[in-house]
Amino acid sequence: MTKLSIKETQNPTIIKFEFQDFITKNKSYEFKNIDEASESPLAQQLFYLPFVKTVFISGNFIAIERYNIVQWNDVQDAVAEQIEEFVTKGGIIINESTVETKKLPITIYAESTPNPSVLKFVANKMLTSKTAEFKNIDEAFPSALAKELFKFSFVKEIFMDENYISITKYNSADWQEISNEIRTFIKEYIENGNEIINESLLVTVPKNEKQAISNFDSLDTTSQQIINILEEYVKPAVQADGGNILFDSYDESEKRVKVVLQGACSGCPSSTFTLKNGIENMLKDMLNDEAIKVEAINA
């Protein structure tokens, strides 16, 4: 019988059910209702569950967005069993031949960030359930879209998270001259059903995200508190600005917290001010320790 792995995402309403093998051929699909899901008998069956809002199918996983009438902890095992039974009985996950020529209606808009070198391109659909940062085209092998974007001579770095892509440009280019070109390219690329990112190829470093810290329970209490504060209070704000912040380490003897800045936050002229006057003061207050210091190891 097919066995699935259940994985949380950064969005608490979305959970992933991962297969051991790929279930699509370099395509990503999103269905908002049972009528849209005519090409996917499995998605149609899932929509009979009253809490299913959206079904995503890509690479080796099915991601489901729920309505707030339930919590995933209460229903995720039952959903996994239903999918496993469907596939084991030979049910069709996605009939790709019928959607080969269909275009997905996509809206992309550009949004400024506090970092003048970074522009945030926001989509009206989920692009990835995992954060991904690529410093060059060689690092971008998990994302076909990122590799294509690096072919633009002015693209320096790429950061992807949920429904947006933050692009860092070289100083030789001006956003007024290139933003529309990038926006149009991303829109057409996704509309044509091309693969955005293969999340199974992303290298997961345990310290990069709270969900991925396998030894979270073995960390000292202060480190756990810092991680929780960053996740709950800091990360939503920096994500809104097209960036991300990750816990790296805490040195108890020096009272020093080290973090990693990504996307628009990396190299941002205001990041030092934010670290010292925002995040550092918050940690001092919430941990009741005026000796706390915050340092970005890639600032």
C-alpha positions, 0 to 999 in steps of 0.5 A: 500500500502507498505510504505518505509522509505528512509535512507541515508548511509555514502556512498553518492552514496548508499541509503536504502529503508527500509520496516517495516518487514523483506524481507529476511530470514537471507541472504544478496544479492548483484547484479551487473547487470540484469543477476546476479539478476535472483532470484530477479524480483524486482532487475531486474526491478530496473536495467532498471533504467539507474542510478542503479549500484548495488542492495543490499537486506538484512534484512528489506531493499533494498540498491541501489548504483547509477552511478554519472549521477544523485543525489539521491535527484532528483530520490529517491522518484520516486524509492521508489514509484516504489518499493512500487507499485511493492510489493503492486501488489504482485511482488517477491522481492527475490526468496530465494529458488533458491539461497539457494545453490549458493555461492557468490564470495568474496575476503577478504584481511587483512590490517594493521592499526596504532594500532598494536592490530587491523587488518582490513579485507576488502571485495570486497562488501558492508557489512553494511551501518551503523557503528557498534561497539561491545565490547563483544559477548553480544553487538553483537546480531545485527550481526550474523557474529560478534557473530561467530567471538567472539567465537575465544578466541583471538578476543577482539572487533569488528568494522564494517563499509561499506566494512570492519571489524576491529578486536581488538585482545588480546595481548596474540595472534600474528597476524601472527598466526591468521590473515589467520584463521580469513580471511578464516572464514570471506570469507567462512561465507559470501560466504555461504550467511549467514547474516552479520548484521541486521541493524534494531537491531542496537541501534541508539544513536543520537549523534553517527553520523551526520545523526542520530543527530535529533537535529542537527539544534538546536545545537549551530553554533560551534557544527554544524561546528565541526560536519561538519569538522569531517565528511568531513575532519577527518572521511574519514582519520580515516576510511581508517585506520580502525576506526571511530570518532564521535562527542560527545559534545562541551563545549563553556565555556571550548572550549573543544570538546569531541569525541568518537574513534572507531575501530582501533582508540580506544586505538591506541598508536598514537591516542593522537598524532593524536588528539592533532597535527592533529584534534585539530590543524585543528579545531583551524585553521578552526574555527579560535580559538586557545583555542580549545581543543580536548579530546577523552572520551574513549581514 
